[in-house]
Amino acid sequence: MIYNSLKEVLYLDKIGFFRDLAVIFVAAKVCGIGAQKLKAPQVVGEIIAGLLIGPSIFGWVDQSDFLSMMAEIGVILLMFGAGIETNMRDLLKTGPKALAVACVGVFVPLVGGTLLYGAFYGFGSVGSDKFFSAVFIGTIMTATSVGITVQTLKELGRLKGHIGTLITSAAIIDDVIGIVVLTFVIGFKNPESKPVDVVIHTGLFILFSFVMGFACYYVFKLIDKRYPHQRRVPIFGLALCMFMAYAAEKYFGIADITGAYVAGLILCSLHDSNYIARKIDVSSYMMFGPVFFASIGLKTQFDGFTAELLGFSVCFVLVALLTKVIGCGLTAKIMRYNMRDSLKVGVGMMTRGEVALIVSQKGLSVGMMDPKYFASVILLIITSSIATPIILKLLYRGEPSEEEAASGSAEAVPSAQQPT
C-alpha cells in the first residue's frame, strides 16, 4: 500500500512537467495575443503570463530545474538566431561603436548603483563589507539582457538594421565586460579569486572563436553547396550552437549565450543562412522561447517586502534603467547619431535578465549581497522586460520596416549613421 502510494507520487512528479508546459504554452499564447491587441510586443504578454501563473499570483506553475534548462535553451536559440540574422558588414562597421557604447553602459550604472546603496545605507570605509556591498549593487546593474531586446527587434522587423546590430553587439560585449567586472569585484573581496585569469580567458575565447569560426565556415560552406536547402544543414548548425555555448562557459568562463551568438555569426554569411534561421525559429517560437520569457515571471516573488525595501527597490529600478539610457544613449549621441536613434540604443540596452540573476546569485554565495535585495533584482528584470519592448515600439513608430525599406515600398527615415 505504502509502496504503491509512493510509486504513484513519484510517477506524478515525473510527468508533472507536461502539465506545466501545457499551462505555460496556453498562458503565453493567450497573453501574447492580448499584448498584440493592445499594440504591445508579444514578448511582453509572455512575461506577464509567467507572472500570472507563477507563485506570486495564481501559483499554477513553480520554477523547476527542468523549466530552467528549457529556458536556457530558449535564450541560447534566440541568440543563435540573432547571430545568423546579423549583417556581417554592419557588425564590422558598428564594432568600435558597440565597444564604446558597452563600456560607458557598464561604467555609468556601476557608479550609479554604488552611489544609490551609499545614499540609503552608507559606504563605510574603503575595503569594508559595506563598501563592497555598495560596489556589488552597482555591479548587478552593469549587465544587459540581450534576449528580450533581440526578440522585440525581431518582432518589429528591426533586428538586421544598423541600430539593431549596434544594440545586439553592444549588449553582447556588455555582458562580457559585466562578468569581468564581477570577477574583479569578487577578487578584491576574496584573495583566492584571480581577476587576471578572466581577462586571459576572455582573450583566449576570442582567439578560439576566430579559429573555430574560419574552420567551421568553410566546412559549412561546402556542406551548404552540396546539400542546399536540406535539413542536415540547420541540424549541424544547431549542433555548432550547442557546442559553442558549452565551450564558452565550460572552458573560458564566458556566458553561454555569447558562444551561441558567435555560432550564429559563423553561419550568417552562408547562402542558406535564412533557411537555417527559419528552421531554428520554429523550435524557438513554438516551445523554448515562451518558456524562457515566462520563466522571468515565474521567478518573481514579493514575499517579505518592507516599506524601506520597497523604497530602495523602486530607486534601484529607476537608477538601473536611467543609467543605461543615459550612458548608452549619450555615447551614441556623441558619435553623432540623431536623438531618436540615440534613445533607441539607450532603451535597447536597459533590459536586465539572466546575467543579472547570475551576478546576484554569485553575490549571495560569497556574502557580498543580502538575500533581501534579490527581490529588487527581480523587480528590475520584470520592469525592464516589460518597459523596453513598449518604449522601443513607440520609438520606431512611423518608420518603415526593413522589408519595406529594402523593397522601396516606403521612404526610409534617414539616420546619421545608417550605411549607404
C-alpha positions as CSV (number, residue, x, y, z in Angstrom):
1,M,0.0,0.0,0.0
2,I,2.7,2.5,1.1
3,Y,4.9,1.3,-1.9
4,N,2.0,1.9,-4.4
5,S,1.3,5.3,-2.9
6,L,5.0,6.3,-3.1
7,K,5.2,4.9,-6.7
8,E,2.1,7.0,-7.7
9,V,3.6,10.2,-6.2
10,L,6.9,9.6,-7.9
11,Y,5.1,9.0,-11.2
12,L,3.1,12.2,-10.9
13,D,6.3,14.2,-10.1
14,K,7.9,12.6,-13.1
15,I,5.2,13.6,-15.6
16,G,4.2,16.9,-13.9
17,F,6.3,18.9,-16.3
18,F,3.9,18.0,-19.1
19,R,1.2,19.9,-17.2
20,D,3.5,22.8,-16.5
21,L,4.4,23.1,-20.2
22,A,0.8,23.0,-21.2
23,V,-0.1,25.8,-18.8
24,I,2.9,27.9,-19.9
25,F,2.2,27.4,-23.7
26,V,-1.5,28.3,-23.3
27,A,-0.9,31.3,-21.0
28,A,2.0,32.6,-23.0
29,K,0.0,32.5,-26.3
30,V,-3.2,34.0,-24.8
31,C,-1.3,36.8,-23.1
32,G,0.9,37.3,-26.2
33,I,-2.2,37.7,-28.3
34,G,-3.6,40.1,-25.7
35,A,-0.4,42.2,-25.8
36,Q,-0.6,42.4,-29.6
37,K,-4.3,43.5,-29.4
38,L,-3.1,46.3,-27.1
39,K,-0.4,47.2,-29.6
40,A,2.4,45.9,-27.4
41,P,5.1,43.3,-28.5
42,Q,4.1,39.7,-27.9
43,V,7.1,39.1,-25.6
44,V,5.5,41.5,-23.0
45,G,2.5,39.2,-22.8
46,E,4.6,36.1,-22.4
47,I,6.5,37.7,-19.4
48,I,3.2,38.8,-17.9
49,A,1.9,35.2,-18.4
50,G,4.8,33.8,-16.3
51,L,4.0,36.4,-13.6
52,L,0.3,35.4,-13.6
53,I,0.8,31.6,-13.5
54,G,3.8,31.8,-11.1
55,P,4.0,31.7,-7.3
56,S,3.3,35.4,-6.9
57,I,-0.3,35.3,-8.2
58,F,-2.1,32.1,-9.1
59,G,0.6,29.6,-8.3
60,W,-0.2,27.2,-11.1
61,V,3.4,26.6,-12.1
62,D,6.5,26.6,-9.9
63,Q,10.0,27.2,-11.2
64,S,11.9,23.9,-11.5
65,D,15.3,22.7,-12.8
66,F,13.6,21.3,-15.9
67,L,12.0,24.6,-16.7
68,S,15.2,26.4,-16.0
69,M,17.0,24.2,-18.5
70,M,14.2,24.7,-21.1
71,A,14.5,28.5,-20.6
72,E,18.3,28.3,-21.0
73,I,17.9,26.5,-24.3
74,G,15.3,29.2,-25.3
75,V,17.7,32.1,-24.8
76,I,20.5,30.2,-26.5
77,L,18.4,29.5,-29.6
78,L,17.3,33.2,-29.5
79,M,20.9,34.4,-29.5
80,F,21.9,31.8,-32.2
81,G,19.1,33.1,-34.4
82,A,20.2,36.7,-33.7
83,G,23.7,35.8,-34.8
84,I,22.5,34.1,-38.0
85,E,20.4,37.2,-38.9
86,T,23.2,39.6,-38.3
87,N,24.6,41.6,-41.2
88,M,28.3,41.0,-41.0
89,R,29.1,44.2,-42.9
90,D,27.0,46.2,-40.4
91,L,28.6,44.3,-37.5
92,L,32.1,45.2,-38.6
93,K,31.0,48.8,-39.0
94,T,29.4,49.0,-35.6
95,G,32.2,47.1,-33.8
96,P,34.1,50.1,-32.4
97,K,30.9,52.0,-31.7
98,A,29.4,48.9,-29.9
99,L,32.5,48.7,-27.8
100,A,32.2,52.3,-26.8
101,V,28.5,52.0,-26.0
102,A,29.1,48.9,-23.9
103,C,32.0,50.4,-21.9
104,V,30.1,53.5,-21.0
105,G,27.0,51.4,-20.5
106,V,28.8,49.4,-17.8
107,F,30.6,52.3,-16.1
108,V,27.6,54.7,-15.6
109,P,25.3,52.0,-14.0
110,L,28.3,50.8,-11.8
111,V,28.8,54.3,-10.4
112,G,25.0,54.9,-10.1
113,G,24.3,51.7,-8.2
114,T,27.2,52.3,-5.9
115,L,26.0,55.8,-5.1
116,L,22.4,54.6,-4.6
117,Y,23.4,52.0,-2.0
118,G,25.6,54.6,-0.2
119,A,22.7,57.1,-0.1
120,F,20.5,54.5,1.6
121,Y,22.9,52.6,3.8
122,G,26.2,54.5,3.8
123,F,29.5,53.5,2.1
124,G,31.6,52.6,5.2
125,S,35.4,52.8,4.9
126,V,37.1,51.7,1.7
127,G,37.6,47.9,1.9
128,S,34.8,47.3,4.4
129,D,31.9,44.9,3.9
130,K,29.5,47.8,3.4
131,F,31.8,49.4,0.8
132,F,32.0,46.1,-1.2
133,S,28.2,45.7,-0.9
134,A,27.7,49.1,-2.4
135,V,30.0,48.3,-5.3
136,F,28.3,45.0,-5.8
137,I,24.9,46.7,-6.1
138,G,26.4,48.7,-8.9
139,T,27.9,45.6,-10.5
140,I,24.4,44.0,-10.7
141,M,23.3,47.0,-12.8
142,T,26.1,46.6,-15.4
143,A,24.8,43.6,-17.4
144,T,22.3,43.9,-20.3
145,S,19.9,41.1,-21.1
146,V,20.1,40.9,-24.9
147,G,17.5,38.2,-25.3
148,I,14.4,40.3,-24.7
149,T,15.7,43.2,-26.9
150,V,16.6,40.8,-29.7
151,Q,13.1,39.3,-29.7
152,T,11.5,42.7,-29.6
153,L,13.6,44.0,-32.5
154,K,12.7,40.8,-34.4
155,E,9.0,41.3,-33.9
156,L,9.3,44.9,-35.0
157,G,11.4,43.9,-38.1
158,R,14.4,45.9,-36.9
159,L,16.9,43.2,-35.9
160,K,19.0,43.3,-39.1
161,G,19.2,47.1,-39.3
162,H,22.1,49.3,-38.3
163,I,20.7,50.3,-34.9
164,G,19.5,46.7,-34.2
165,T,23.0,45.4,-35.0
166,L,24.6,48.1,-32.8
167,I,22.4,47.2,-29.8
168,T,22.9,43.5,-30.2
169,S,26.7,43.8,-30.5
170,A,26.9,46.3,-27.6
171,A,24.8,44.0,-25.4
172,I,27.0,41.0,-26.1
173,I,30.1,43.0,-25.2
174,D,28.3,44.5,-22.2
175,D,27.7,41.0,-20.8
176,V,31.4,40.0,-21.2
177,I,32.5,43.2,-19.5
178,G,30.0,42.7,-16.7
179,I,31.3,39.3,-15.9
180,V,34.9,40.7,-15.9
181,V,33.8,43.5,-13.5
182,L,32.1,40.9,-11.3
183,T,35.3,38.8,-11.1
184,F,37.4,41.9,-10.3
185,V,35.0,43.0,-7.5
186,I,34.9,39.5,-6.0
187,G,38.7,39.4,-6.4
188,F,39.1,42.4,-4.2
189,K,36.9,40.8,-1.6
190,N,38.3,37.3,-2.0
191,P,42.1,36.9,-2.4
192,E,41.6,33.4,-3.9
193,S,39.9,34.8,-7.0
194,K,42.2,35.8,-9.8
195,P,40.7,38.6,-12.0
196,V,43.7,38.4,-14.4
197,D,42.6,34.9,-15.3
198,V,39.2,36.3,-16.5
199,V,40.9,38.7,-18.9
200,I,43.2,35.9,-20.2
201,H,40.2,33.6,-20.7
202,T,38.3,36.3,-22.5
203,G,41.2,36.8,-24.9
204,L,41.6,33.1,-25.4
205,F,37.9,32.8,-26.2
206,I,38.1,35.5,-28.8
207,L,41.1,33.7,-30.4
208,F,39.2,30.3,-30.2
209,S,36.2,31.9,-31.9
210,F,38.3,33.2,-34.8
211,V,40.0,29.9,-35.4
212,M,36.8,27.9,-34.9
213,G,34.9,30.4,-37.0
214,F,37.1,30.2,-40.1
215,A,37.3,26.4,-40.0
216,C,33.6,25.8,-39.5
217,Y,32.6,28.4,-42.0
218,Y,34.4,26.7,-44.8
219,V,33.1,23.3,-43.7
220,F,29.5,24.5,-43.7
221,K,30.0,26.3,-47.0
222,L,31.0,23.0,-48.6
223,I,28.0,21.2,-47.0
224,D,25.7,24.0,-48.0
225,K,26.9,23.9,-51.6
226,R,26.5,20.2,-51.9
227,Y,23.2,19.9,-49.9
228,P,21.3,23.2,-50.4
229,H,18.0,23.6,-48.5
230,Q,18.3,20.3,-46.8
231,R,17.6,19.8,-43.1
232,R,21.0,18.4,-42.3
233,V,22.5,22.0,-42.6
234,P,20.4,23.5,-39.8
235,I,20.8,20.4,-37.7
236,F,24.6,20.6,-38.0
237,G,24.2,24.4,-37.3
238,L,22.3,23.6,-34.1
239,A,25.0,21.2,-33.0
240,L,27.6,24.0,-33.5
241,C,25.4,26.4,-31.5
242,M,25.2,24.0,-28.6
243,F,29.0,23.2,-28.7
244,M,30.0,26.9,-28.8
245,A,27.6,27.6,-25.9
246,Y,29.1,24.8,-23.9
247,A,32.7,25.6,-24.7
248,A,32.3,29.3,-23.9
249,E,31.1,28.7,-20.4
250,K,32.9,25.5,-19.6
251,Y,36.4,26.3,-20.8
252,F,36.5,30.1,-20.9
253,G,34.1,31.3,-18.2
254,I,32.1,33.3,-20.8
255,A,28.3,33.3,-20.8
256,D,26.9,30.5,-22.9
257,I,24.7,33.0,-24.8
258,T,27.8,34.6,-26.1
259,G,29.0,31.3,-27.5
260,A,25.6,30.8,-29.2
261,Y,25.7,34.2,-30.7
262,V,29.2,33.6,-32.1
263,A,28.0,30.3,-33.6
264,G,25.3,32.3,-35.4
265,L,27.8,34.8,-36.7
266,I,29.9,31.9,-38.1
267,L,26.9,30.9,-40.3
268,C,25.4,34.3,-41.1
269,S,27.2,34.7,-44.4
270,L,26.2,31.3,-45.8
271,H,23.9,31.2,-48.8
272,D,21.3,29.3,-46.8
273,S,21.6,31.4,-43.6
274,N,17.9,32.5,-43.9
275,Y,16.9,28.8,-44.3
276,I,18.8,27.9,-41.2
277,A,17.2,30.8,-39.3
278,R,13.7,29.8,-40.3
279,K,14.2,26.2,-39.2
280,I,15.7,27.2,-35.8
281,D,13.0,29.8,-35.3
282,V,10.3,27.2,-35.4
283,S,11.6,25.4,-32.3
284,S,12.4,28.8,-30.6
285,Y,8.9,30.3,-31.3
286,M,6.9,27.1,-30.6
287,M,8.5,25.8,-27.4
288,F,11.7,27.2,-25.9
289,G,11.1,30.9,-26.4
290,P,7.8,31.0,-24.5
291,V,9.3,29.1,-21.6
292,F,12.3,31.5,-21.4
293,F,10.1,34.6,-21.3
294,A,7.5,33.0,-19.0
295,S,10.3,31.9,-16.6
296,I,11.2,35.5,-15.9
297,G,7.7,35.9,-14.4
298,L,7.9,32.5,-12.6
299,K,11.0,33.7,-10.7
300,T,9.2,36.7,-9.3
301,Q,8.3,36.6,-5.6
302,F,7.5,39.6,-3.5
303,D,7.2,38.0,0.0
304,G,8.7,39.9,2.9
305,F,8.7,43.3,1.3
306,T,9.1,46.1,3.8
307,A,8.4,49.8,3.2
308,E,12.1,50.5,3.3
309,L,13.0,47.7,0.9
310,L,10.2,48.8,-1.4
311,G,11.6,52.3,-1.4
312,F,15.1,51.0,-2.2
313,S,13.7,48.7,-4.9
314,V,11.9,51.5,-6.7
315,C,15.0,53.7,-6.6
316,F,17.1,50.6,-7.7
317,V,14.9,50.1,-10.7
318,L,14.9,53.8,-11.7
319,V,18.6,54.2,-11.3
320,A,19.3,51.0,-13.2
321,L,17.1,52.0,-16.2
322,L,18.1,55.6,-16.3
323,T,21.9,55.0,-16.1
324,K,21.7,52.6,-19.1
325,V,19.7,55.0,-21.1
326,I,21.9,58.0,-20.2
327,G,25.2,56.1,-20.5
328,C,24.5,54.3,-23.8
329,G,22.3,56.9,-25.3
330,L,24.7,59.7,-24.6
331,T,27.5,57.7,-26.1
332,A,25.5,57.2,-29.3
333,K,24.7,60.9,-29.4
334,I,28.4,61.8,-29.0
335,M,29.0,59.5,-32.0
336,R,26.7,61.7,-34.0
337,Y,23.6,59.6,-34.0
338,N,20.4,61.6,-34.0
339,M,18.3,61.9,-30.8
340,R,15.8,59.3,-31.8
341,D,18.4,56.7,-32.7
342,S,20.4,57.5,-29.6
343,L,17.3,56.8,-27.5
344,K,16.7,53.5,-29.3
345,V,20.3,52.5,-28.3
346,G,19.8,53.6,-24.7
347,V,16.4,51.9,-24.3
348,G,17.5,48.8,-26.1
349,M,20.4,48.4,-23.6
350,M,18.3,48.8,-20.4
351,T,16.8,45.3,-20.1
352,R,18.2,43.0,-17.4
353,G,17.7,39.3,-17.2
354,E,19.7,36.1,-16.8
355,V,23.1,37.7,-16.4
356,A,21.8,40.0,-13.6
357,L,20.4,36.9,-11.9
358,I,23.8,35.1,-12.3
359,V,25.6,38.1,-10.8
360,S,23.1,38.3,-7.9
361,Q,23.3,34.6,-7.1
362,K,27.1,34.8,-7.2
363,G,27.0,37.8,-4.7
364,L,24.7,35.8,-2.4
365,S,27.1,32.8,-2.5
366,V,30.2,34.9,-1.5
367,G,28.3,37.0,1.1
368,M,28.5,40.3,-0.9
369,M,24.7,40.8,-1.1
370,D,22.0,40.4,1.4
371,P,19.3,38.0,0.2
372,K,16.5,40.6,0.7
373,Y,17.9,42.6,-2.3
374,F,17.2,39.7,-4.6
375,A,13.6,40.9,-4.8
376,S,14.9,44.2,-6.1
377,V,16.7,42.5,-8.9
378,I,13.6,40.5,-9.8
379,L,11.6,43.7,-9.8
380,L,14.2,45.3,-12.1
381,I,14.0,42.3,-14.5
382,I,10.2,42.4,-14.7
383,T,10.0,46.2,-15.1
384,S,12.8,46.5,-17.7
385,S,11.5,43.4,-19.6
386,I,8.0,45.0,-20.0
387,A,9.0,48.6,-20.4
388,T,11.8,48.1,-23.1
389,P,9.6,46.5,-25.8
390,I,6.9,49.1,-25.3
391,I,9.2,52.1,-25.5
392,L,11.1,50.6,-28.4
393,K,7.9,50.2,-30.4
394,L,7.0,53.8,-29.7
395,L,10.4,55.0,-30.8
396,Y,10.1,53.0,-34.1
397,R,6.5,54.2,-34.7
398,G,6.1,55.8,-38.2
399,E,9.3,54.3,-39.6
400,P,9.2,51.7,-42.4
401,S,10.3,48.1,-41.5
402,E,13.5,46.7,-43.0
403,E,11.5,44.8,-45.6
404,E,9.6,47.9,-46.7
405,A,12.8,50.0,-46.8
406,A,14.6,47.3,-48.9
407,S,11.7,46.9,-51.4
408,G,11.2,50.6,-51.7
409,S,7.6,50.5,-50.7
410,A,8.1,53.2,-48.2
411,E,10.5,56.1,-47.8
412,A,13.0,55.3,-45.1
413,V,13.6,57.8,-42.3
414,P,17.3,58.9,-42.6
415,S,19.7,58.2,-39.8
416,A,23.1,59.9,-39.3
417,Q,24.9,56.7,-39.2
418,Q,23.0,54.3,-41.5
419,P,25.2,52.7,-44.1
420,T,24.8,53.9,-47.6
